[in-house]
């Protein structure tokens, strides 16, 4: 596994099978069982059989709904009365807003002023208050709001990780003979949960996390042995451009992830267009990152199929195509 034991990580609890069981029971009435897909053209381009887990068909258009709903369902009556606050470039914001409707609380979402306008409007459509903040001031503004509101962290939370782990279990159940699983990584919540679920059930499966070259905060955290903060990270895969990871996420990566790789901005653009044209899946660049890594050779040779997660589909096609051209 990546990394090493480090006293600075403290006694961070790793996700267990029981945690995933509880999350499945909690969120099952509200989440979709998303499909898996294959394509001969993708297999030829990758050079191995590939299965794509189409989590972009999840409610709110991304995997984020699983873990954030699981966390929100654990709010006490007092906490629901206070309301919640979170921060996000888009997908987590929409997930928190939708979950707030379900549990009956109000949500305030701090989003960078540079966020995709479509993601901002999607968040508002669920009834949340959106506070637009300059990227460098985002963490400070959230800290101010937590004086009165309950913080829902988008990735550094055991309930969030356990909720995302349900996706890993679902994938193994659907995908058959899988030898490698490739997972997009931003702050590390999805990677933490899916990697835990996969390794707890199938220790033989090779787990790979993939980051943009321009936003590799997890890889840097692994090298440093502790989280690093870089508020300058940017990527066409905005959902993967988290400025930092959490100690809990780092601990999961060190324990359950075999390899971290990076992909270029051009790789992300090309893989997004490929998913659109060959699989007819309207993935965002974050959701195409795992396929981009597979196309670059990650996971080969594999003892079985290579499973890639298409983690989200909230994209502004006009903006994206303008950027590509």
C-alpha contacts under 8 A as a table, 3 or more apart, distances in Angstrom:
res1	aa1	res2	aa2	distance
1	X	254	X	5.97
1	X	255	X	5.89
1	X	256	X	6.32
1	X	257	X	5.79
1	X	258	X	4.74
1	X	259	X	7.54
2	X	222	X	7.37
2	X	253	X	6.84
2	X	254	X	4.56
2	X	255	X	6.85
2	X	256	X	7.84
2	X	257	X	6.22
2	X	258	X	5.80
2	X	259	X	6.65
3	X	222	X	5.88
3	X	223	X	7.41
3	X	225	X	7.26
3	X	254	X	4.96
3	X	255	X	7.89
4	X	225	X	7.82
4	X	254	X	6.77
6	X	9	X	5.74
6	X	10	X	7.74
6	X	225	X	6.86
7	X	10	X	5.60
8	X	226	X	7.31
9	X	12	X	6.65
9	X	226	X	7.20
9	X	247	X	6.18
9	X	248	X	7.85
9	X	251	X	7.06
12	X	247	X	7.52
12	X	248	X	5.74
12	X	251	X	7.04
13	X	158	X	7.73
13	X	248	X	7.40
14	X	158	X	7.93
14	X	248	X	7.71
14	X	251	X	7.47
14	X	252	X	6.41
15	X	19	X	6.15
15	X	20	X	7.45
15	X	158	X	7.02
15	X	161	X	7.34
15	X	162	X	6.30
15	X	193	X	7.43
15	X	196	X	6.53
16	X	19	X	5.12
16	X	20	X	6.56
16	X	196	X	7.73
16	X	200	X	7.75
17	X	20	X	5.14
17	X	21	X	6.19
17	X	197	X	7.37
17	X	200	X	7.02
18	X	21	X	4.94
18	X	22	X	6.23
19	X	22	X	5.21
19	X	23	X	6.25
19	X	162	X	5.98
20	X	23	X	5.01
20	X	24	X	6.11
20	X	162	X	5.26
20	X	163	X	6.88
20	X	165	X	6.28
20	X	166	X	6.20
20	X	197	X	7.60
21	X	24	X	5.22
21	X	25	X	6.40
22	X	25	X	5.20
22	X	26	X	6.16
23	X	26	X	5.00
23	X	27	X	6.09
23	X	70	X	6.20
23	X	159	X	7.67
23	X	162	X	6.12
23	X	163	X	5.36
23	X	166	X	7.15
24	X	27	X	5.57
24	X	28	X	5.58
24	X	163	X	7.24
24	X	166	X	6.18
25	X	28	X	5.58
26	X	29	X	7.52
26	X	70	X	6.59
26	X	73	X	7.54
27	X	30	X	5.60
27	X	31	X	6.25
27	X	66	X	6.98
27	X	69	X	6.87
27	X	70	X	6.04
27	X	163	X	7.75
28	X	31	X	5.65
28	X	32	X	7.98
31	X	58	X	6.94
31	X	59	X	6.67
31	X	65	X	7.78
31	X	66	X	6.88
32	X	57	X	7.75
32	X	58	X	5.68
32	X	59	X	6.89
33	X	58	X	7.68
33	X	170	X	7.58
34	X	53	X	7.27
34	X	54	X	6.04
34	X	55	X	5.61
34	X	57	X	6.09
34	X	58	X	6.33
35	X	53	X	6.20
35	X	54	X	5.60
35	X	55	X	7.41
36	X	51	X	6.46
36	X	52	X	5.37
36	X	53	X	4.38
36	X	54	X	5.67
36	X	171	X	7.79
36	X	174	X	7.04
36	X	175	X	7.03
37	X	51	X	5.70
37	X	52	X	5.05
37	X	53	X	6.48
37	X	54	X	7.04
37	X	279	X	7.96
38	X	42	X	7.67
38	X	50	X	6.34
38	X	51	X	5.02
38	X	52	X	6.17
38	X	279	X	7.83
39	X	42	X	5.29
39	X	43	X	6.38
39	X	50	X	7.61
39	X	51	X	7.95
39	X	278	X	7.38
39	X	279	X	6.63
40	X	43	X	4.99
40	X	44	X	6.22
41	X	44	X	5.18
41	X	45	X	6.27
41	X	278	X	7.01
42	X	45	X	5.14
42	X	46	X	6.07
42	X	50	X	7.02
42	X	278	X	7.41
43	X	46	X	5.25
43	X	47	X	5.68
43	X	48	X	5.35
43	X	49	X	4.97
43	X	50	X	5.64
44	X	47	X	5.06
44	X	48	X	6.96
45	X	295	X	6.71
46	X	49	X	7.77
46	X	50	X	7.70
46	X	294	X	6.14
46	X	295	X	4.90
46	X	296	X	7.81
46	X	297	X	7.08
48	X	300	X	7.38
48	X	301	X	7.80
48	X	302	X	7.73
48	X	305	X	7.00
48	X	306	X	7.11
49	X	304	X	7.70
49	X	305	X	5.09
49	X	306	X	6.28
50	X	305	X	5.48
50	X	306	X	4.77
50	X	307	X	5.79
50	X	308	X	7.34
51	X	175	X	6.81
51	X	305	X	6.75
51	X	306	X	6.26
51	X	307	X	4.81
51	X	308	X	6.38
52	X	307	X	5.84
52	X	308	X	5.04
52	X	309	X	5.90
52	X	310	X	6.51
53	X	171	X	6.75
53	X	307	X	7.16
53	X	308	X	6.28
53	X	309	X	4.94
53	X	310	X	5.80
53	X	311	X	7.87
54	X	57	X	6.18
54	X	281	X	7.93
54	X	309	X	6.70
54	X	310	X	5.13
54	X	311	X	6.91
55	X	58	X	5.35
55	X	61	X	7.64
55	X	62	X	6.03
55	X	63	X	5.89
55	X	309	X	6.99
55	X	310	X	5.69
55	X	311	X	5.04
55	X	312	X	6.22
56	X	61	X	4.94
56	X	62	X	4.85
56	X	63	X	7.02
56	X	283	X	6.67
56	X	287	X	7.47
56	X	310	X	6.21
56	X	311	X	5.49
56	X	312	X	4.07
56	X	313	X	4.77
56	X	314	X	7.91
57	X	61	X	5.70
57	X	62	X	6.97
57	X	312	X	7.73
57	X	313	X	7.58
58	X	61	X	5.21
58	X	62	X	5.46
58	X	63	X	6.30
58	X	65	X	7.43
59	X	62	X	6.72
59	X	65	X	6.52
59	X	95	X	7.99
60	X	65	X	6.70
60	X	91	X	7.50
60	X	94	X	6.18
60	X	95	X	5.95
60	X	98	X	7.39
61	X	91	X	7.59
61	X	312	X	5.64
61	X	313	X	5.45
61	X	314	X	5.98
62	X	65	X	6.58
62	X	91	X	6.50
62	X	311	X	5.67
62	X	312	X	4.04
62	X	313	X	6.40
62	X	314	X	7.49
63	X	66	X	5.94
63	X	67	X	7.74
63	X	164	X	7.05
63	X	167	X	7.83
63	X	190	X	7.69
63	X	311	X	5.68
63	X	312	X	6.52
64	X	67	X	5.88
64	X	68	X	6.16
64	X	91	X	6.49
64	X	92	X	5.52
64	X	95	X	5.88
64	X	164	X	7.39
64	X	190	X	7.92
65	X	68	X	5.41
65	X	69	X	5.67
65	X	92	X	7.36
65	X	95	X	4.65
65	X	96	X	7.28
65	X	98	X	7.98
65	X	99	X	7.40
66	X	69	X	5.53
66	X	70	X	6.33
66	X	160	X	7.60
66	X	163	X	5.09
66	X	164	X	5.59
66	X	166	X	7.68
66	X	167	X	7.99
67	X	70	X	5.08
67	X	71	X	6.35
67	X	159	X	6.55
67	X	160	X	3.85
67	X	161	X	6.03
67	X	162	X	6.57
67	X	163	X	3.74
67	X	164	X	4.81
68	X	71	X	5.06
68	X	72	X	6.10
68	X	92	X	7.59
68	X	95	X	6.52
68	X	96	X	6.07
68	X	99	X	7.18
68	X	152	X	7.79
68	X	154	X	7.00
68	X	159	X	7.78
68	X	160	X	5.38
68	X	163	X	7.23
69	X	72	X	4.98
69	X	73	X	6.04
69	X	95	X	7.35
69	X	96	X	7.06
69	X	99	X	5.21
69	X	160	X	7.84
69	X	163	X	7.65
70	X	73	X	5.33
70	X	74	X	6.82
70	X	159	X	6.03
70	X	160	X	6.29
70	X	162	X	7.86
70	X	163	X	5.53
71	X	74	X	5.41
71	X	75	X	7.19
71	X	152	X	7.59
71	X	159	X	5.03
71	X	160	X	5.60
71	X	163	X	7.80
72	X	75	X	5.45
72	X	96	X	7.84
72	X	99	X	6.58
72	X	100	X	7.16
72	X	103	X	7.00
72	X	152	X	7.76
73	X	103	X	6.40
75	X	78	X	7.95
75	X	79	X	5.72
75	X	80	X	6.13
76	X	79	X	5.10
76	X	80	X	6.23
77	X	80	X	5.16
77	X	81	X	6.29
78	X	81	X	5.08
78	X	82	X	6.46
79	X	82	X	5.08
79	X	83	X	6.34
79	X	84	X	7.72
79	X	150	X	6.52
80	X	83	X	5.33
80	X	84	X	7.51
80	X	103	X	7.70
80	X	104	X	7.00
80	X	105	X	5.08
80	X	106	X	7.71
81	X	105	X	6.49
82	X	105	X	7.81
82	X	106	X	7.99
82	X	148	X	7.12
82	X	149	X	5.80
82	X	150	X	6.98
83	X	105	X	5.50
83	X	106	X	4.85
83	X	107	X	5.86
83	X	108	X	7.81
83	X	149	X	5.47
83	X	150	X	6.22
84	X	105	X	7.47
84	X	106	X	6.43
84	X	107	X	4.97
84	X	108	X	6.23
84	X	149	X	5.03
84	X	150	X	4.45
84	X	151	X	5.79
84	X	152	X	6.50
85	X	107	X	5.80
85	X	108	X	4.72
85	X	109	X	5.68
85	X	110	X	7.47
85	X	142	X	7.23
85	X	145	X	7.05
85	X	146	X	6.94
85	X	149	X	5.92
85	X	150	X	5.94
85	X	151	X	5.08
85	X	152	X	6.03
86	X	93	X	7.04
86	X	96	X	7.55
86	X	107	X	7.93
86	X	108	X	6.68
86	X	109	X	5.15
86	X	110	X	6.23
86	X	142	X	7.02
86	X	151	X	5.90
86	X	152	X	5.18
86	X	153	X	6.03
86	X	154	X	6.89
87	X	92	X	7.61
87	X	93	X	6.66
87	X	109	X	5.60
87	X	110	X	4.66
87	X	111	X	5.82
87	X	138	X	7.52
87	X	139	X	7.93
87	X	142	X	6.95
87	X	153	X	7.44
87	X	154	X	7.04
88	X	91	X	6.94
88	X	92	X	5.56
88	X	93	X	5.34
88	X	109	X	7.24
88	X	110	X	6.56
88	X	111	X	5.34
88	X	112	X	7.48
88	X	154	X	7.27
89	X	92	X	7.40
89	X	93	X	7.20
89	X	111	X	5.54
89	X	112	X	6.17
89	X	115	X	5.47
89	X	116	X	7.56
89	X	119	X	7.83
89	X	238	X	6.73
89	X	239	X	6.39
90	X	93	X	5.12
90	X	94	X	6.34
90	X	111	X	7.16
90	X	115	X	6.82
90	X	116	X	7.19
90	X	119	X	4.97
90	X	120	X	6.48
90	X	123	X	7.45
90	X	239	X	7.13
91	X	94	X	5.35
91	X	95	X	6.30
91	X	119	X	7.01
91	X	239	X	6.92
91	X	312	X	7.90
91	X	314	X	7.41
92	X	95	X	4.96
92	X	96	X	6.07
92	X	154	X	6.17
93	X	96	X	5.27
93	X	97	X	6.14
93	X	109	X	5.96
93	X	111	X	7.73
93	X	123	X	5.98
94	X	97	X	5.05
94	X	98	X	6.11
94	X	119	X	7.38
94	X	122	X	6.31
94	X	123	X	4.35
94	X	124	X	7.95
94	X	126	X	7.27
95	X	98	X	5.20
95	X	99	X	6.05
95	X	123	X	7.95
96	X	99	X	5.06
96	X	100	X	5.98
96	X	107	X	7.16
97	X	100	X	5.09
97	X	101	X	6.62
97	X	106	X	7.95
97	X	107	X	5.86
97	X	108	X	7.98
97	X	109	X	7.88
97	X	123	X	6.16
97	X	124	X	7.85
97	X	126	X	5.57
97	X	127	X	6.81
97	X	128	X	5.43
98	X	101	X	5.28
98	X	102	X	6.65
98	X	123	X	7.99
98	X	126	X	5.56
99	X	102	X	5.01
99	X	103	X	6.29
100	X	103	X	5.29
100	X	104	X	5.76
100	X	105	X	5.09
100	X	106	X	6.00
100	X	107	X	6.15
101	X	104	X	5.20
101	X	105	X	6.44
101	X	106	X	7.50
101	X	126	X	7.21
101	X	127	X	7.71
106	X	128	X	6.70
107	X	127	X	7.93
107	X	128	X	5.08
107	X	129	X	6.36
108	X	128	X	5.78
108	X	129	X	4.73
108	X	130	X	5.94
108	X	131	X	7.21
109	X	128	X	6.95
109	X	129	X	6.14
109	X	130	X	4.88
109	X	131	X	6.02
110	X	130	X	6.00
110	X	131	X	4.73
110	X	132	X	5.94
110	X	133	X	6.72
110	X	138	X	6.90
110	X	141	X	7.58
110	X	142	X	6.68
111	X	115	X	6.65
111	X	120	X	7.75
111	X	130	X	6.88
111	X	131	X	6.13
111	X	132	X	5.05
111	X	133	X	6.10
111	X	138	X	7.30
112	X	115	X	5.35
112	X	132	X	5.53
112	X	133	X	4.94
112	X	134	X	5.58
112	X	135	X	4.99
112	X	138	X	6.67
113	X	132	X	4.97
113	X	133	X	5.22
113	X	134	X	5.43
113	X	135	X	6.80
114	X	134	X	7.64
114	X	135	X	7.49
115	X	119	X	7.17
115	X	120	X	6.96
116	X	119	X	5.32
116	X	120	X	6.48
116	X	316	X	7.41
117	X	120	X	4.98
117	X	121	X	6.23
118	X	121	X	5.24
118	X	122	X	6.10
118	X	314	X	7.82
118	X	315	X	7.48
118	X	316	X	6.42
119	X	122	X	4.98
119	X	123	X	6.23
119	X	314	X	6.96
120	X	123	X	5.27
120	X	124	X	6.41
120	X	130	X	7.36
121	X	124	X	5.02
121	X	125	X	6.07
122	X	125	X	5.05
122	X	126	X	6.96
123	X	126	X	5.65
123	X	127	X	7.32
123	X	128	X	6.29
123	X	130	X	7.41
124	X	127	X	5.26
124	X	128	X	5.11
124	X	129	X	6.43
124	X	130	X	6.58
125	X	128	X	7.32
133	X	137	X	6.32
133	X	138	X	5.76
133	X	141	X	7.63
134	X	137	X	5.40
134	X	138	X	6.38
135	X	138	X	5.28
135	X	231	X	7.23
136	X	139	X	7.55
136	X	231	X	6.20
137	X	140	X	5.37
137	X	141	X	6.15
138	X	141	X	5.30
138	X	142	X	6.35
139	X	142	X	5.24
139	X	143	X	6.22
140	X	143	X	5.10
140	X	144	X	6.40
141	X	144	X	5.14
141	X	145	X	6.45
142	X	145	X	5.13
142	X	146	X	6.29
143	X	146	X	5.27
143	X	147	X	7.22
144	X	147	X	5.89
145	X	148	X	6.03
145	X	149	X	5.98
146	X	149	X	4.68
146	X	150	X	5.85
146	X	151	X	5.85
153	X	156	X	5.81
153	X	157	X	6.35
154	X	157	X	7.57
154	X	160	X	7.36
154	X	189	X	7.46
155	X	160	X	6.25
155	X	161	X	6.90
155	X	187	X	6.16
155	X	188	X	6.41
155	X	189	X	4.27
155	X	190	X	7.68
155	X	245	X	7.90
155	X	246	X	7.52
155	X	249	X	7.50
156	X	160	X	7.43
156	X	161	X	7.69
156	X	187	X	7.93
156	X	188	X	7.98
156	X	189	X	6.63
156	X	245	X	7.36
156	X	246	X	5.18
156	X	247	X	7.47
156	X	248	X	6.11
156	X	249	X	6.18
157	X	160	X	5.27
157	X	161	X	6.31
157	X	248	X	7.33
158	X	161	X	5.09
158	X	162	X	6.09
158	X	248	X	7.73
159	X	162	X	5.09
159	X	163	X	6.12
160	X	163	X	5.14
160	X	164	X	6.32
160	X	189	X	7.02
161	X	164	X	5.15
161	X	165	X	6.15
161	X	189	X	5.53
161	X	190	X	6.81
161	X	192	X	6.19
161	X	193	X	4.59
162	X	165	X	4.91
162	X	166	X	6.87
162	X	193	X	5.74
163	X	166	X	5.61
163	X	167	X	7.78
163	X	193	X	7.27
164	X	167	X	5.59
164	X	168	X	7.38
164	X	189	X	7.22
164	X	190	X	5.63
164	X	193	X	4.99
164	X	194	X	6.27
165	X	168	X	5.16
165	X	169	X	6.61
165	X	190	X	7.48
165	X	192	X	7.68
165	X	193	X	3.91
165	X	194	X	4.52
165	X	195	X	7.51
165	X	196	X	6.69
165	X	197	X	5.28
166	X	169	X	5.16
166	X	170	X	6.15
166	X	193	X	7.68
166	X	194	X	7.33
166	X	197	X	7.24
167	X	170	X	5.06
167	X	171	X	6.11
167	X	194	X	6.30
168	X	171	X	5.10
168	X	172	X	6.38
168	X	193	X	7.26
168	X	194	X	4.32
168	X	195	X	7.11
168	X	196	X	7.99
168	X	197	X	5.32
168	X	198	X	5.82
169	X	172	X	5.30
169	X	173	X	6.29
169	X	194	X	7.56
169	X	197	X	5.77
169	X	198	X	6.68
170	X	173	X	5.12
170	X	174	X	6.27
171	X	174	X	5.21
171	X	175	X	5.77
172	X	175	X	5.45
172	X	176	X	6.56
172	X	178	X	7.41
172	X	198	X	7.28
173	X	176	X	6.75
175	X	178	X	6.54
175	X	307	X	7.53
177	X	304	X	5.38
177	X	305	X	5.97
178	X	181	X	7.31
178	X	205	X	7.03
178	X	303	X	7.55
178	X	304	X	4.78
178	X	305	X	4.50
178	X	306	X	6.06
178	X	307	X	6.54
179	X	204	X	7.52
179	X	205	X	4.97
179	X	206	X	6.20
179	X	302	X	5.44
179	X	303	X	4.89
179	X	304	X	4.17
179	X	305	X	5.53
179	X	306	X	6.14
179	X	307	X	7.95
180	X	205	X	5.45
180	X	206	X	4.58
180	X	207	X	5.88
180	X	208	X	7.49
180	X	299	X	5.88
180	X	302	X	6.20
180	X	303	X	7.70
180	X	304	X	7.09
180	X	305	X	6.65
180	X	306	X	4.82
180	X	307	X	6.10
181	X	205	X	7.17
181	X	206	X	6.33
181	X	207	X	5.06
181	X	208	X	6.21
181	X	299	X	7.80
181	X	306	X	5.92
181	X	307	X	4.69
181	X	308	X	5.93
181	X	309	X	7.97
182	X	207	X	6.14
182	X	208	X	4.76
182	X	209	X	5.85
182	X	210	X	7.07
182	X	290	X	5.47
182	X	291	X	7.91
182	X	293	X	7.78
182	X	294	X	7.67
182	X	299	X	7.61
182	X	306	X	7.46
182	X	307	X	6.20
182	X	308	X	4.90
182	X	309	X	6.63
183	X	190	X	7.53
183	X	191	X	5.90
183	X	194	X	7.78
183	X	207	X	7.73
183	X	208	X	6.21
183	X	209	X	4.90
183	X	210	X	6.12
183	X	290	X	5.67
183	X	308	X	6.38
183	X	309	X	5.71
184	X	190	X	7.44
184	X	191	X	6.74
184	X	209	X	5.81
184	X	210	X	4.95
184	X	211	X	6.34
184	X	240	X	7.48
184	X	286	X	6.95
184	X	287	X	7.26
184	X	289	X	5.91
184	X	290	X	5.54
184	X	309	X	7.13
184	X	311	X	7.37
185	X	188	X	5.20
185	X	189	X	7.66
185	X	190	X	6.77
185	X	191	X	5.79
185	X	209	X	5.96
185	X	210	X	5.60
185	X	211	X	5.35
185	X	218	X	7.80
185	X	240	X	6.03
186	X	189	X	7.71
186	X	211	X	6.61
186	X	215	X	7.74
186	X	217	X	7.75
186	X	218	X	7.58
186	X	239	X	6.67
186	X	240	X	3.78
186	X	241	X	5.77
186	X	242	X	5.29
186	X	245	X	7.74
187	X	217	X	7.74
187	X	218	X	7.27
187	X	240	X	7.07
187	X	241	X	7.81
187	X	242	X	5.22
187	X	243	X	7.53
187	X	244	X	6.06
187	X	245	X	4.56
187	X	246	X	7.25
187	X	249	X	7.69
188	X	191	X	5.15
188	X	192	X	5.79
188	X	218	X	7.21
188	X	245	X	6.22
188	X	246	X	7.76
188	X	249	X	5.58
188	X	250	X	7.58
188	X	253	X	7.90
189	X	192	X	5.16
189	X	193	X	6.28
189	X	249	X	6.35
190	X	193	X	5.33
190	X	194	X	6.00
191	X	194	X	5.44
191	X	195	X	5.67
191	X	209	X	6.47
191	X	253	X	7.32
192	X	195	X	5.46
192	X	196	X	6.13
192	X	249	X	5.75
192	X	252	X	5.21
192	X	253	X	5.97
192	X	256	X	7.64
193	X	196	X	5.21
193	X	197	X	6.26
193	X	252	X	7.98
194	X	197	X	5.12
194	X	198	X	6.08
195	X	198	X	5.17
195	X	199	X	6.01
195	X	207	X	6.40
195	X	252	X	7.86
195	X	253	X	7.72
195	X	256	X	5.56
195	X	257	X	6.17
196	X	199	X	5.33
196	X	200	X	5.90
196	X	252	X	7.14
196	X	256	X	5.75
197	X	200	X	5.34
197	X	201	X	6.29
198	X	201	X	5.38
198	X	202	X	5.56
198	X	203	X	7.08
198	X	205	X	7.18
198	X	207	X	7.92
199	X	202	X	4.97
199	X	203	X	4.35
199	X	204	X	7.42
199	X	205	X	6.89
199	X	256	X	6.25
200	X	203	X	6.24
202	X	205	X	5.73
203	X	206	X	7.95
206	X	257	X	7.90
206	X	258	X	6.30
206	X	299	X	7.61
207	X	256	X	7.52
207	X	257	X	5.29
207	X	258	X	5.34
207	X	259	X	6.66
208	X	257	X	6.18
208	X	258	X	5.99
208	X	259	X	4.84
208	X	260	X	5.65
208	X	261	X	7.27
208	X	298	X	7.81
208	X	299	X	7.53
209	X	257	X	7.05
209	X	259	X	6.35
209	X	260	X	4.74
209	X	261	X	6.33
209	X	290	X	7.99
210	X	260	X	5.77
210	X	261	X	4.91
210	X	262	X	5.40
210	X	263	X	7.14
210	X	289	X	6.80
210	X	290	X	6.29
210	X	293	X	6.73
211	X	215	X	6.54
211	X	216	X	5.55
211	X	218	X	7.88
211	X	240	X	6.92
211	X	260	X	7.60
211	X	261	X	6.42
211	X	262	X	4.76
211	X	263	X	6.41
211	X	289	X	7.49
212	X	215	X	5.15
212	X	216	X	6.04
212	X	235	X	6.85
212	X	237	X	7.45
212	X	240	X	7.17
212	X	241	X	7.78
212	X	262	X	5.26
212	X	263	X	5.02
212	X	264	X	5.98
212	X	265	X	6.92
212	X	289	X	7.81
213	X	216	X	5.78
213	X	262	X	5.10
213	X	263	X	5.47
213	X	264	X	5.38
213	X	265	X	7.39
214	X	233	X	6.18
214	X	234	X	6.25
214	X	235	X	6.19
214	X	264	X	7.57
214	X	265	X	7.82
215	X	233	X	5.11
215	X	234	X	6.32
215	X	235	X	6.76
215	X	240	X	7.17
215	X	241	X	5.40
215	X	242	X	7.22
215	X	243	X	7.70
216	X	219	X	5.49
216	X	220	X	6.39
216	X	262	X	7.22
217	X	220	X	5.10
217	X	221	X	6.03
217	X	227	X	7.81
217	X	228	X	6.57
217	X	229	X	7.49
217	X	230	X	7.38
217	X	242	X	7.55
217	X	243	X	6.89
217	X	244	X	5.73
217	X	245	X	6.75
218	X	221	X	4.93
218	X	222	X	6.18
218	X	227	X	7.59
218	X	244	X	7.46
218	X	245	X	6.32
218	X	250	X	7.26
219	X	222	X	5.14
219	X	223	X	6.37
219	X	260	X	6.67
220	X	223	X	5.11
220	X	224	X	6.10
220	X	227	X	7.87
220	X	228	X	6.93
221	X	224	X	4.99
221	X	225	X	5.73
221	X	226	X	5.17
221	X	227	X	4.70
221	X	228	X	5.59
221	X	245	X	7.61
221	X	250	X	7.14
222	X	225	X	5.11
222	X	226	X	6.75
222	X	227	X	7.83
222	X	250	X	6.97
222	X	254	X	7.35
224	X	227	X	7.42
224	X	228	X	7.76
226	X	247	X	6.74
226	X	250	X	7.34
227	X	244	X	6.49
227	X	245	X	5.70
227	X	246	X	6.07
227	X	247	X	6.22
227	X	250	X	7.18
228	X	244	X	5.75
228	X	245	X	7.17
229	X	243	X	5.67
229	X	244	X	4.80
229	X	245	X	7.88
230	X	233	X	6.16
230	X	243	X	4.93
230	X	244	X	6.40
231	X	243	X	4.86
231	X	244	X	7.88
232	X	243	X	7.27
233	X	241	X	5.90
233	X	242	X	7.24
233	X	243	X	6.17
234	X	238	X	6.94
234	X	241	X	5.61
235	X	238	X	5.43
235	X	240	X	7.41
235	X	241	X	5.95
235	X	265	X	6.90
236	X	265	X	6.54
236	X	268	X	7.50
236	X	269	X	7.70
236	X	285	X	6.57
236	X	286	X	7.99
237	X	240	X	5.58
237	X	241	X	6.77
237	X	268	X	7.28
237	X	284	X	7.29
237	X	285	X	4.74
237	X	286	X	4.48
237	X	289	X	7.90
238	X	241	X	5.14
238	X	285	X	7.84
238	X	286	X	6.84
239	X	242	X	7.29
239	X	286	X	5.70
240	X	286	X	6.06
242	X	245	X	7.32
245	X	249	X	6.46
245	X	250	X	6.92
246	X	249	X	5.10
246	X	250	X	6.15
247	X	250	X	5.04
247	X	251	X	6.13
248	X	251	X	5.09
248	X	252	X	6.40
249	X	252	X	5.13
249	X	253	X	6.23
250	X	253	X	5.05
250	X	254	X	6.13
251	X	254	X	5.18
251	X	255	X	6.18
252	X	255	X	5.05
252	X	256	X	5.78
252	X	257	X	7.49
253	X	256	X	5.43
253	X	257	X	4.97
254	X	257	X	6.15
257	X	260	X	7.62
261	X	293	X	7.35
261	X	298	X	7.71
262	X	293	X	7.33
263	X	267	X	5.95
263	X	268	X	6.84
263	X	289	X	7.35
263	X	292	X	6.79
263	X	293	X	6.24
264	X	267	X	4.99
264	X	268	X	6.36
265	X	268	X	5.11
265	X	269	X	6.34
266	X	269	X	5.10
266	X	270	X	6.08
267	X	270	X	5.22
267	X	271	X	6.04
267	X	292	X	5.77
268	X	271	X	5.25
268	X	272	X	6.12
268	X	285	X	5.69
268	X	286	X	7.75
268	X	288	X	6.55
268	X	289	X	5.82
268	X	292	X	5.99
269	X	272	X	5.20
269	X	273	X	6.41
269	X	285	X	6.48
269	X	324	X	6.86
270	X	273	X	5.28
270	X	274	X	6.19
270	X	292	X	7.72
271	X	274	X	4.90
271	X	275	X	6.16
271	X	285	X	7.62
271	X	288	X	5.71
271	X	289	X	7.17
271	X	291	X	6.42
271	X	292	X	5.16
272	X	275	X	5.24
272	X	276	X	6.32
272	X	283	X	6.45
272	X	284	X	6.54
272	X	285	X	5.43
272	X	287	X	7.84
272	X	288	X	5.22
272	X	289	X	7.96
273	X	276	X	5.06
273	X	277	X	6.11
274	X	277	X	5.17
274	X	278	X	5.68
274	X	279	X	7.56
275	X	278	X	5.51
275	X	279	X	5.17
275	X	280	X	6.34
275	X	281	X	5.73
275	X	282	X	7.20
275	X	283	X	6.84
275	X	288	X	7.01
276	X	279	X	5.95
276	X	280	X	4.66
276	X	281	X	5.03
276	X	282	X	5.41
276	X	283	X	6.90
277	X	280	X	5.50
277	X	281	X	7.83
282	X	313	X	5.72
282	X	315	X	7.87
283	X	286	X	7.75
283	X	287	X	5.38
283	X	288	X	6.26
283	X	310	X	6.72
283	X	311	X	7.87
283	X	312	X	5.92
283	X	313	X	4.12
283	X	314	X	7.10
283	X	315	X	7.15
284	X	287	X	5.16
284	X	288	X	6.44
284	X	312	X	6.06
284	X	313	X	4.77
284	X	314	X	5.78
284	X	315	X	4.99
285	X	288	X	4.98
285	X	289	X	6.24
285	X	315	X	7.94
286	X	289	X	5.36
286	X	310	X	7.94
286	X	311	X	7.00
286	X	312	X	6.73
287	X	290	X	7.14
287	X	309	X	6.98
287	X	310	X	4.31
287	X	311	X	4.42
287	X	312	X	4.76
287	X	313	X	6.59
288	X	291	X	5.41
288	X	292	X	6.24
288	X	309	X	7.92
288	X	310	X	5.81
288	X	311	X	7.70
289	X	292	X	4.93
289	X	293	X	6.35
289	X	310	X	7.86
290	X	293	X	5.16
290	X	294	X	6.38
290	X	308	X	5.39
290	X	309	X	6.14
290	X	310	X	7.16
291	X	294	X	4.92
291	X	295	X	6.11
291	X	308	X	6.01
291	X	309	X	7.78
291	X	310	X	7.90
292	X	295	X	5.12
292	X	296	X	6.37
293	X	296	X	5.03
293	X	297	X	6.56
293	X	298	X	5.43
294	X	297	X	5.12
294	X	298	X	4.71
294	X	299	X	6.44
294	X	300	X	7.96
294	X	306	X	7.97
294	X	308	X	7.86
295	X	298	X	7.21
297	X	300	X	5.80
299	X	302	X	5.85
299	X	306	X	6.68
302	X	305	X	6.73
302	X	306	X	6.79
310	X	313	X	7.99
315	X	320	X	7.48
316	X	319	X	5.50
316	X	320	X	6.12
317	X	320	X	5.00
317	X	321	X	5.90
318	X	321	X	5.34
318	X	322	X	6.09
319	X	322	X	5.14
319	X	323	X	6.20
320	X	323	X	5.08
320	X	324	X	6.26
321	X	324	X	4.96
321	X	325	X	6.15
322	X	325	X	5.23
